């Protein structure tokens, strides 16, 4: 006989025996057994100590840790169990009714156990030969939730009864209901009726209506199976059962129950989906990269138990207004970059580009063939427009001039065989961080275009990229701090060799005599390296390490390479490090320590940790003199004026604090990284946009084009939320009129058109009076002679290099 057949036979035999017994005898026996067990448990409980139950007086289940911004607004929540404790008075009567109708209709009349319910459950389960119905009261269920494991033994059942009676002896019915409803698991990480009401309906437990209360009351039996989000049909069947129970117990009429059910499901799911996309996450968040950093820091400082169990309050430095603005404008900029890259291009084979492209550009420049000029900038790909338009004709010109008639055919064949590439396969990324220079408070932080399971790398803090020209203000600051230059020092922008290194300017041109002010404003590479060379690499690295908080040798080596490329931002920097450095300039040269947490309190508002005091000792350290920082920031505030790399008229005219702000664009080779770093006395901020795999952003996608608009839009948005003081010249700074060309003091005979006013540290004011006309003519004549011979040499060298490279292709 099969096992299933044997089971059915035993069930039939038992039903037959039970049917032959008098009904009253069966019920009397069952009730007697229950009463005997209950009575024994009651006597046992009366003589046993109450230590286990007294722990309810300190009832503290795991509760939510909340994270707040500087204005006390909720940013995020941390929890293992998303739970909010509420007293009985703050729970809707409809929730009480639905729960009692479903779980324990005689709750207010029994003493912790319900003999009639147990007897009924025994009969039903015996006849069914399986557990069809439970006999536990709500109080017994609470004892299971709070004190017991899940083993199924007779001892455990007796213990349940004992705990249930003890709970009833110690607490009122309202308190027991409150404990019970605060402890239940409603699924999706929601524990307790308040958390569930907020999660499913965006309401408090006090404002839940009848249909919502019925749904909540049905979920705890099996939170996953009856989830209205995951299994709608199961939840709908359970919803009916609860509503019918409410009707049977007099809480609802038939008509009302029908209407409640009919109207509820029509709009519930649609409203839920439109309201939130956070279900099944362990936190809700408006600044996920920032709060993930907070979470990791608090885990290290306080431990998991304090963070996830005790419901602490974390008061941070973030300003949600700043965060929302930064997120909006960075998202728009990344979307714009993706649209720029979305158009399809065709790539030249890499080996051809490497061997020919630069030489082709040199010939194009020498022969005045503008169609080939872009090749000297783009080293990995040329656009379809370039190849199919001007370049096709120019390549034929070169083939004719050099006699290498196969050149065009070789290039054309390679081009035609290349498959079409979609350069938007991987989205651009970005980072943004802002902080207050005076306090170090980080007010906004965005570590990527979208925080999700696959994109949690916080680029605002952890990205390591070259920063290009954004480092140059600090190169000039340190040289000026050591009195090696002034803003009016004349530098010679000419081809210069440092051992085997010959730096080039981005434009490919040399400008002759240039004042320091113009050298920094125009971001001339050769002159930045000249200033570094004058100062000395060791001195520069030491002073930069203090500004950028590079406290270890390994970090110093990462940020500041031990060679002249240091002046061009060739080290690996994070947006946070760069923001901190610009905050030092805005803070009049004083040290700035980035801060994320102000203080932490417990659930009752008592102080746990005050992070404010940890920063006070170092806050006043002067890293750069006030005099130097004033002069440097006065120079780089011209970035927003006509001719500046961040001069965007439509935005600049809206920015109320533009004359009180300063900044610098940064673009790395082949337009790989676009930076804008800037500050005023209220806010320092940095924007980075690029690709994680170091792809080019595209031709001429500079920091001024890609990143600066984000910075300006952000500053426009927050302008009304902050007070920006003007950066005023300190006592140690004096203003003098000098010659534009020579940087010396203007004489009484110098024409006003040939002069401008410049700031100096008092002890570095020039003493020489300029004889402008004679000196200008002499110097410029010398430079023109030198530059002419250099260009001729460069042209001959370019043609020779091209001929050699093309010979290699031919062979």
FILOMI-932935 format. One record per residue (C-alpha): x, y, z negated. Coordinates in steps of 0.1 Angstrom, whole numbers, plus 5000, padded with zeros to 4 digits. Layout:
<papas>
XYZ...
</papas>
This chain:
<papas>
500050005000501350345009502150594981499450834993496850564993497850464958497450824946494050844961492950514945494150634910492250964915489050774924489350544894489850834870486951024884484750714880485850674843485251044836481851024852480750734830481650924798479051154783479751514795479551654760482051394747484551494773484151864766484151814728487351604730489151864752488052154731489051964699492451904713492952264722491652384689493952144670496952254691496052614687495452584650498752404645500552674665498852944645499852794612503452734625503553094637502353234604505253084584507953144611510053464612509153734637512653824650511953734686508753934688510154244671512454284701509354414719509654724698512854794718511254684750513654814777513354624810515654724839514655074851515555294879518655524879517855854895520256084913519456454915520856754934521957084920518357214919516956904901515456744932515556374936518156254962518255884956517455594933519555294923518054974910518154604910514554604900512654924910510754984879509155284862507655244827504255404822502055404790498555254791496855604793498655654827497255344843494055364863491055194848490555024881493954854878492954724843489554604856491054424887493854264866491454134839488854014864491653814881493853704853492053704819488353814818488053744780491353924772489654164747487953894728490553614723493453604699496153514724494853184736491453104752490252754743487452754768489752864797492252594788489552334786488152434820491652424835492252074821489051934836489652094870493251984872492451624860489751584886492051734913495051534902497151844906497352194891494452384906493952634878495952774850494852814814497353084803495953404790497453734800499253744766500753394772501953514807503653804791505453574767506753374796507953684814509753824784511153534764511153204782512853024810511052824837511452474823508352254822508352074789505952024760508252214737508052514761504252504761504052504723506552794723504352984747501452954723503453064694504853364712501353454724499853454689502753654676502353914703498653944695499453984658501954264663500554474691497154624702495454494734496354824751500054784743499954424755498454534788500954804792503854564786502354324810501754564839505154724835506854384837505154224868506954174901505054314930507654234957509954444978512054524948509154684930508654594893505854734873502654884884503855244887506655144910504354934931501755214934504455454946505855204970502655074987500555394984502855674976500655734945501055714907499355424889496955674874495555784908495055434924491555374937489455054937490754894969494354974960493954834925492454514939495454474963497954534935496154284911496454004937500154044946501953914914500653554918503153524947504753854956506253734988503353525001500753794993502854085005500554305027503754415046505054065055501953855055498854065061496453775065497453615032497153955015493654005030492353665017493853744982492254094983488853934989489253694959490153984936487254194948484753904943486153854908485454214901481954174913481353864892482654044861480454344867483154594877481854634912478554594932478354384963477854684986480754874971483054574974482254525010482854895019486054894999487454595018486254715052487655065050490954975033492654765060491954985089494555245080496855085054499654945075499755235099499955485071502655285053504855255084504555625091505455715056508555515050511255305066512955205033511054895022513254605011516254825004517854854970517755234971515955524987518055805000518356145016522156145016523155785018526955835024527156064995525155844971526955534981530155704970528355804937527155444932530755304936532155564912529555504885529955124888533655184881533155444853530055304835529554944847526754764864524554724832524455104825523855184862521254934871519554844838519355164817517555414839520155684836519956024853522856144875523156514882525356574913526856864932524756804964522357064976519556904996518957215017522557205028522356825034519256855055520657135076523956955082522256635091519956805116522656995135525156715134522556475148521656715176525356765185525956385187522856345208524056615231527456445234525856115242523756285269526956435283528656095285525555915297526055995333527855715351531455755362533855535381537255485366540555475385542655175377544755245347548055145363547555385391546655665367549755605346552155605375550655865398548156095382550556325364552756355395549856425417548856705393552356845395552256855433548757005432549957285409553157345430551257355463548257535450545757255455543157315428541256995435544056805417544557025387542356815363544656515367547256675344544656675316542756345322545156055318542655765316539955835341538856065369535156145376533356045407532956405416536756465416537556165438534756205463535056585465538156795466540556515456539856305487541056595509544056675486545256315485545356315523547356645521549956475498550156175520550856395550553556605532555356305517555056075546553455805523550455755545549355445525548755655494545155755503544255405515545655255483543755495460540555475481540555085481541155075443538455325437535855145459536554815442536054945407532754865390530455125377530955195340528455345316530455555292527555585268527555215257528855315223527355625207529555915196530055955159530456245136531156365101530356675081531356785046530857115028531857234994531957544972535457684970535057824935533657504919534757224942531057114944530456904975527157034987526656815018528256505031527456305063529656005071528155905104525355955129523155705111523555505079522455145082523654795076526254815104527255175099528255245063531855365069532055705053533955905079533656225059535956075032537655785048538255875085541955925093542456125125544856385139543356735133545156935160545257315156543257325124546457265105548257575120546857835095548657635068551957625088551857995090550758045054553757855040556158035062554658365052554658265015558458215018558758565035560058415067557358585088554758855087551558895107553559125130556758915134557558885171558058525182559458415216557158185235559658035259560657675267562757545238564457215232564757065197567256775203565256565228561856725220560557005242557157115231554557235256551557465253548057345259547657585288550957485303552057845303554558055283553658405270556958565262556958795231553958725209553058855175552358605147548758725146548258655183550258325181547858185155544758335171545658185205546957865188550157855208551857515202555457625209555257905184553757695156556657455160559057755160557557865126557857515112561457495124562257825107560657705074562157355074560257035075561056935039559857265025556757255047555856895036556256975000554057285000551457125022551256824999550057054971547357214992546056885006546256704972548756454986550056324953551856004964554755954988552655725010549855985013552456255022553856035049550455965063549456335064552756505072555056325097558756395092559256565125558256885144554956745156553756805121552957165132550457025158548356835132549756495143549256335108546156135098543656355079540156295065537456565069537356585031541156665029540756935056537757085039539557105006542457285022540257545038538457585005541857674990542157965015538658085006539458044969542258304973544958034972543757864940543657484938540357314946539356974933536356824952533556714928530456504933529056444898528356714872527056504843525056184834522356154808520355854795516655804799515956044769518156324783521156254759524556324775526456014785529356164805530156524813532256534844532456914844535156914816537456684836538256954862538657264841542357224832543557234869541157474883543257784880546457654896547757904923548957714954549358004978549558374968546458584971548358814994549258545019545758385019544158725026546458795056546058445071542258445067542058795082543858655113541658345117538358525112538958645148537858295159534358435160535158745180535358785218538158565231538058345200537657975205534357975184532858285199529358175208527358495211523858345206524958195173527458455160524858735163522458535140525158465114524858735087528158645071530258615102532558905093533258745059534058405074537058245091537857925108539857725134539057485161540957165167541156945197543456645200545056515232542756395260539756555240539656255217538656455185536756775183537156965150535957285135537057385100536057715084534957885052533858195034533958254997530758064992531057755014533957565031532857315057534357085084532856915114534356625133532856455164534556175183534355805190535455525167537455365194539355685202537755735236537856075252534856295246535156415281536856685301537257015282535156885253536957095227536357175191534857505201532457345225531457035205531957105168531757475162528057505170527257265142529257475117527657795128524157665128524657525093525957855080523058035096520657795078522157825044522958205045519858295025520758034998524158164990525858484981528958555002531458814989533758995012537458875010539059194999542759275001544559224968546759494952549859334967548759395003549159715023547859825057550259975082549960095118552359915142553259875178551259605196554159475215557059495191555559455157557559745142556160055126554560295150556160645154554260965155554860965193553360615199550160635219547060505199546360265226549660095220549160045183546959855158546659835120548159525103548259395068551559315050552659205017554159515001557659385001557659275037556559595055558759645086561259925083562159975120560360245139559560125175560860295206558060115225558560195261562360125264562259805243559259665261560759715295564059555285562559255268559959185295562559215323564758955305561758715301560558745337564058655349564258355326560658235334561258255371564258035370562457785347559457755371561657695401563457415382560157275371558757265406561857085420561756835391557956765397558456695434561356465427559456275400556456235423558556105452560155845429556755735415555155705449558155495461557455255433553755225443554855165479557254885469
</papas>
